[in-house]
Amino acid sequence: MAATDPPWFFGSGLDFYIAACLRWCALYPTGYDTGWFDLARWPHLREICVRVEAMPATCAAQYTEGLGDTPFTAPSYPNPPEGSAT
């Protein structure tokens, strides 16, 4: 795989960080228009998010944190089953 082939960082902790940052772009700040962000405009980054969503660790966090079925490719606000820390 060449350095320019997607996904660029798959297999490293950086994948999780990238996915989380992209999630935040889609959801926050609350109360403001986040319509400027469209993950479909960046297919290589979307591929990283798809792969991170398929990981067992992500599947466990999806339930525990109430992140929904697609926490990175089509995020929604968290709704944890045990309540929120805030």
C-alpha atoms as a printed R data frame, in Angstrom:
   type eleno elety resid chain resno       x      y      z
1  ATOM     1    CA   MET     A     1   0.000  0.000  0.000
2  ATOM     2    CA   ALA     A     2   1.365  3.406 -0.944
3  ATOM     3    CA   ALA     A     3   1.303  6.295  1.503
4  ATOM     4    CA   THR     A     4  -1.327  7.979 -0.663
5  ATOM     5    CA   ASP     A     5  -3.706  4.998 -0.630
6  ATOM     6    CA   PRO     A     6  -6.606  5.155  1.808
7  ATOM     7    CA   PRO     A     7  -6.852  4.726  4.671
8  ATOM     8    CA   TRP     A     8  -3.650  6.529  5.551
9  ATOM     9    CA   PHE     A     9  -3.391  5.727  9.257
10 ATOM    10    CA   PHE     A    10  -5.495  2.589  9.655
11 ATOM    11    CA   GLY     A    11  -4.198  0.370 12.375
12 ATOM    12    CA   SER     A    12  -2.877  3.128 14.590
13 ATOM    13    CA   GLY     A    13  -4.392  5.071 17.447
14 ATOM    14    CA   LEU     A    14  -4.554  8.028 15.128
15 ATOM    15    CA   ASP     A    15  -7.576  6.450 13.382
16 ATOM    16    CA   PHE     A    16  -9.639  6.777 16.555
17 ATOM    17    CA   TYR     A    17  -8.540 10.373 17.045
18 ATOM    18    CA   ILE     A    18  -9.401 11.296 13.447
19 ATOM    19    CA   ALA     A    19 -12.825  9.640 13.731
20 ATOM    20    CA   ALA     A    20 -13.553 11.432 17.012
21 ATOM    21    CA   CYS     A    21 -12.522 14.815 15.611
22 ATOM    22    CA   LEU     A    22 -14.732 14.301 12.559
23 ATOM    23    CA   ARG     A    23 -17.633 13.346 14.861
24 ATOM    24    CA   TRP     A    24 -17.149 16.555 16.809
25 ATOM    25    CA   CYS     A    25 -17.168 18.581 13.581
26 ATOM    26    CA   ALA     A    26 -20.542 17.085 12.697
27 ATOM    27    CA   LEU     A    27 -22.151 17.629 16.118
28 ATOM    28    CA   TYR     A    28 -20.584 20.556 17.947
29 ATOM    29    CA   PRO     A    29 -20.905 23.246 19.022
30 ATOM    30    CA   THR     A    30 -24.509 22.557 19.915
31 ATOM    31    CA   GLY     A    31 -26.977 25.215 18.933
32 ATOM    32    CA   TYR     A    32 -24.967 26.263 15.882
33 ATOM    33    CA   ASP     A    33 -25.298 25.284 12.245
34 ATOM    34    CA   THR     A    34 -22.947 22.372 11.574
35 ATOM    35    CA   GLY     A    35 -24.272 21.934  8.035
36 ATOM    36    CA   TRP     A    36 -20.931 23.111  6.668
37 ATOM    37    CA   PHE     A    37 -19.489 19.707  7.527
38 ATOM    38    CA   ASP     A    38 -20.190 16.864  5.094
39 ATOM    39    CA   LEU     A    39 -18.067 13.740  5.545
40 ATOM    40    CA   ALA     A    40 -19.053 12.574  2.047
41 ATOM    41    CA   ARG     A    41 -16.799 15.320  0.652
42 ATOM    42    CA   TRP     A    42 -13.767 13.421  1.990
43 ATOM    43    CA   PRO     A    43 -14.148  9.760  0.949
44 ATOM    44    CA   HIS     A    44 -10.765  8.676  2.354
45 ATOM    45    CA   LEU     A    45 -11.593 10.096  5.773
46 ATOM    46    CA   ARG     A    46 -15.045  8.521  5.579
47 ATOM    47    CA   GLU     A    47 -13.391  5.153  4.897
48 ATOM    48    CA   ILE     A    48 -11.340  5.521  8.078
49 ATOM    49    CA   CYS     A    49 -14.575  6.214  9.992
50 ATOM    50    CA   VAL     A    50 -16.303  3.180  8.459
51 ATOM    51    CA   ARG     A    51 -13.415  0.933  9.480
52 ATOM    52    CA   VAL     A    52 -13.275  2.350 13.005
53 ATOM    53    CA   GLU     A    53 -17.048  1.795 13.376
54 ATOM    54    CA   ALA     A    54 -16.542 -1.898 12.543
55 ATOM    55    CA   MET     A    55 -13.958 -2.481 15.288
56 ATOM    56    CA   PRO     A    56 -15.055 -4.499 18.359
57 ATOM    57    CA   ALA     A    57 -13.905 -1.749 20.733
58 ATOM    58    CA   THR     A    58 -16.067  0.780 18.914
59 ATOM    59    CA   CYS     A    59 -19.077 -1.529 19.001
60 ATOM    60    CA   ALA     A    60 -18.722 -1.817 22.787
61 ATOM    61    CA   ALA     A    61 -18.440  1.967 23.160
62 ATOM    62    CA   GLN     A    62 -21.464  2.509 20.924
63 ATOM    63    CA   TYR     A    63 -23.687  0.748 23.432
64 ATOM    64    CA   THR     A    64 -21.958  1.904 26.619
65 ATOM    65    CA   GLU     A    65 -21.824  5.559 25.615
66 ATOM    66    CA   GLY     A    66 -25.122  5.566 23.701
67 ATOM    67    CA   LEU     A    67 -23.473  6.714 20.481
68 ATOM    68    CA   GLY     A    68 -25.928  5.075 18.082
69 ATOM    69    CA   ASP     A    69 -25.257  2.695 15.207
70 ATOM    70    CA   THR     A    70 -23.069  5.048 13.187
71 ATOM    71    CA   PRO     A    71 -21.134  7.197 15.666
72 ATOM    72    CA   PHE     A    72 -18.685  8.519 13.079
73 ATOM    73    CA   THR     A    73 -20.264  8.304  9.624
74 ATOM    74    CA   ALA     A    74 -23.681  9.668 10.664
75 ATOM    75    CA   PRO     A    75 -23.316 10.779 14.289
76 ATOM    76    CA   SER     A    76 -26.091 11.641 16.687
77 ATOM    77    CA   TYR     A    77 -25.888 13.111 20.166
78 ATOM    78    CA   PRO     A    78 -25.061 10.512 22.824
79 ATOM    79    CA   ASN     A    79 -27.799  8.905 24.852
80 ATOM    80    CA   PRO     A    80 -26.080  6.583 27.351
81 ATOM    81    CA   PRO     A    81 -28.247  3.866 28.908
82 ATOM    82    CA   GLU     A    82 -26.858  4.490 32.412
83 ATOM    83    CA   GLY     A    83 -27.162  8.271 32.376
84 ATOM    84    CA   SER     A    84 -24.754 11.032 31.556
85 ATOM    85    CA   ALA     A    85 -21.640 12.155 33.382
86 ATOM    86    CA   THR     A    86 -22.658 15.774 32.848
